[in-house]
Amino acid sequence: MDLEETAYQAALEYLKSLTKFGINLGLSRIQSLLQRLGNPEDSLKIIHIGGTNGKGSTAAMLHSILQEAGFKVGLFTSPHLHSYRERIRINGELISKIEVVRCLQEMRPVLDALVAEGVEHPTEFEVSTALALYYFAREKPDFVILEVGLGGAIDSTNVVKPLITVLTSIGMDHMDYLGNTLEEIARVKAGIIKEGVPVVTSVEKPAALRVIEEEASRKNAKIVKVGQDVRWLRREIGGNLLKDFDSKDVSGDFSAANIFDYHGLNQNYEDLELALLGKHQLGNACTALAVCEILKSDYHVELPEKVIREGLKKVRWPGRLELICREPKILLDGAHNVDGMKSLAQALQDYAGSLLKRERLFLCLGMLQDKERAKAVEIIAPLAAEIMVTKPDSPRAEKWEEVALLAQKYLPEDKVLKVEDPLEALERILARVGPKDMLLVAGSLYLIGQIRQYLLEKVIPRLITCTERSEGLS
């Protein structure tokens, strides 16, 4: 292991050590830290994105469009699938290991001084947020797209004054931190709305939307509502997502997974092609396009139609309805709450005659304990021929076996298996999948990340080698 790798691993260990401070919502610690770092956030042009589902996909679309326009674009998202460095990137390039080390080395004395003065130690996510803002300020991107971690009002990202605030769909998730009703959760998430800063929202549920509208009115923030002020019309469910599949280039040669029209505030587009699967992604795309309209009208940002079209065609967001292998079909989706499972089930139906055509569906499922497991299983289990339940790599995955008991309400007992180790679980169920079947891996993003990496490194090369051998014998 070289010196750079050793230093990087030490930096990761330091960040991991901060998880002992848990999830401790509030802004005082991050504000103190950023003030000592010279308030790097003040130099950045930020688009702040909150919501329950769709935050990351919307952020990825905006990142792709703005990059296509020739801008230098920072992106901060969480959690990561494979590498911590995925959380912080500029124009698709992950922050380098040496930059993670350098930023933390410069931040450590400040953190130590804060604690010495009696300030409560910042959490891992607070330090990560500060690291991202500190790094971006040094790199001077034209725009930064900042995804909320948890909630909104007292999430550590809520120290910024953005150009535009975005609130994607709101549903029941993280109730132990955010509240037990839709209105309570919406109120927390609406806390990212700032005085006079325009808001774009794709919230549809009336109870949640009322809360957003009230907060926007209170803050004198003009609001653009997807589905009312801007709309989309789905033209077509696209074609062969994995044409010319190559194990070394998982993206393959993508054609449009969705084709749609956009009717905006001042702009209309026909036959836009979106490379992400799922009807729900059209709402996210519409949200991103409304943001683009505000960037043009309020901030005089040049975003020609060609840029919009190419940005949507090129967007990638791994682990979200990602068809990663074609024979057998292997689909990955981080559907970890009820609304996510509904979107997944809808996609399985929508694409059943094309991209996701299959004889039988095999499901590998792992969910955290703090999710509405029973409701989620009720949505997805009846669609499967067999289910393998496994344990995501997270301390929040207690009583993981309960998911199997829930699944047995919908399938015969011998069609519901459980194996604690995710990689063993994957191999066990994959052995039961025929060439015309599909394997769906769904649930926690911790599970998706671990299985995706194993698929890319071990399984898909093996499957392709087997295919090449069989073709050579024919």
Secondary structure, 3 states (H helix, E strand, C coil): CCHHHHHHHHHHHHHHHHHHHCCCCCCHHHHHHHHHCCCHHHHCCEEEEECCECHHHHHHHHHHHHHHCCCCEEEECCCCCCCHHHHEEECCEECCHHHHHHHHHHHHHHHHHHHHCCCCCCCHHHHHHHHHHHHHHHHCCCEEEEECCCCCCCCCCCCCCCCEEEECECCCCCHHHHCCCHHHHHHHHHHHCCCCCCEEECCCCHHHHHHHHHHHHHCCCCEEEECCCEEEEEEEECCCCCECCECCECCCECCCCEEEEEECCCCEEEEEEECCCCCHHHHHHHHHHHHHHHHHHHHCCCCCHHHHHHHHHHCCCCCCCEEEEECCEEEEECCCCHHHHHHHHHHHHHCCCCCCCCCCEEEEEECCCCCCHHHHHHHHHHHCCEEEECCCCCCCCCCCCHHHHHHCCCCCHHHEEECCCHHHHHHHHHCCCCCCCEEEEEECHHHHHHHHHHHHHHHHHHHHHHHHHHHHHC
